[in-house]
Amino acid sequence: MSKKDTDRILKILEKGWEKVSIPKVKNVKIFEIEENKSILVIDSMVAVFTTADSILPFLGKTEILDKFPSVTVDSGSIRFICNGAKVLRPGIVDFDSFKKDEIVGVKDEKFKKYLAVGLALEDSDRAQTMNKGQIINNLHYVGDKFWNTYKEISFRI
């Protein structure tokens, strides 16, 4: 990977991951899944590269996910979210504070496990007053291509 590409990735991380301390980069590995979809491994940190300017924390790394805001959803929403559906207002039972376009984790109500991570489509203040509508664009979820590919490549990391 070129120094220019590495610098671009680090700038995206610094912008969207303010609460996460990014290590001095020594080694960046990219595992391309398909066009514009990759798993990034930066030293011991794992991330999901979903578009040209969106890098999300990997669901299997809760120590990083815990630094981002989250919503909690009821058990009736889990099946849909784990099939890639956007997170809708009726299924959300609890909110952290977040702004539109911020990275937000999605947890289940019973076990508090992460099911998905995506970008907020609304500010949390506005979302809490809504009765219906899309709140989070689900970009990475348990069982998706990123999740399954990581299981296959984790022994090489």
N, C-alpha and C positions, 0 to 999 in steps of 0.2 A: 504494500500500500504506500502511495506517495506521501511525502510530508504535507503537501497541499491538502490531500484528502483527509489525512489525520487531523490537521488543523481545523478543517471544516467541521468534522465530527465533534471535536472538542468544543468548538464555538456553539454548536447546537446543544450540547450537553450543558454547558455553562449557562445558557439562556433558559432552558426548561427545567434544569435540575439544580436550582439555587440552594436547596437545603442539603444536597448531597456533596460531600467532598470528593472531587474527582482526583484519583491518584495521578502522580507524575507518570505519564504514559511511556512505557518501555516497549510494550508489545500489544499490537492491535491485530486481532484476527477477525476476518469477516467470512461467515458461512452463508453464501447466497442460496436462498430457497427458490426464489423466482424473481423476475424483474421487479426492482424497487422493494424487495422484501428480503431482509437478511437478519442474521443473528450476529451481533457484535460481541466480541470478548475482549475487554480492555483489562489486561492483567487478570485480576480475579473477579472483575465486575462483568455481568452479562446484561445485555440490552437487546431490544428489538428495534430494528430500523424499518419503519413501515412506509415512509414516503421520503421525498427529498429533504424534508425539513422536520421530521418527527421521529424522535428516538424515545422509546418507552422502556421502563424497567421490565425485566423478565419476571414473570409470575413466580418462578421457583426461588427467587431471591427476596424473601420477605424483609430482610434487614434494610434493603434499599426501598422497597415499597412502603414500609412504615414511615418513611420521611415525606411521603406525599399525602395529600388529603384523600379521604375515601368516603364512600357511601355504603350503607348496609341495605341489603335487599331481602325480601321475604322468600320463603322456600318455594313459592309458586313461580318465581322469576328465574330460578336457577337453570332449569332446563333450556329456557329460551336464550339466556345469556351465554351459556356454554355451547350454544349452536351459532353464536355470532350476532344475536339480535342487539340492537341498541337498548340502553337501559332507560326504561320508561318511568315516569313519575309515580304511577300507582304502585309499583313494586318496591319503591324506596321507603324504608322505615326509619332511617337515621342518616344525617348529613354532617360531614365536617364542613368547614368554610373553604370555598374555592371560587375562583374567577373563571369566566368563560375562556375556553381554549387552554386551560390548565390541565395537566396530567392528573387523573383521578383513578384510584383503585376501587374495585367493587368487591365487597365481602358478603358472605352469606350470614344470615341472622343467627343461626344455631351454633355454628362452630367458629365463626369469625375468620374463616379461611378466604384467601383471595381467589376469586373466580375469574376476574377480568381486569383489564386496565385500558383506559381510553382517554379521550379528550372531552372536557366539559363543553356542552352545547349552550349552557346557560350559567349565570352566576348562581351560587348556592342560595343566596338570599331570594332571588326571583324564583328559583326552582321549588323552594319550600312552599311558596304561596300558590303554585300551580296545582291543579287537580289532575291534569293529563298532559301528555307531551313527552318528547324525547329529551333526556337530560345528559346522557353520556354516549358518545360515539364509541362503541366497543371495537377496539383495534387489535387486542390480543386477549385470548381467553383460554381456559383450560381445555386441552384437546385440539387446539388449532394447529396449523402447520408449524408454527414456531415451537410450540410445546413438544410436538412429536419429533421434530428434527433435533431439538436439544437433547432429548432422551437418546437419540442415535449417536450424536457426536460428543456427548459429555465425557466419554472415556478419552477423547483426544485433546481435551482442554487442559 
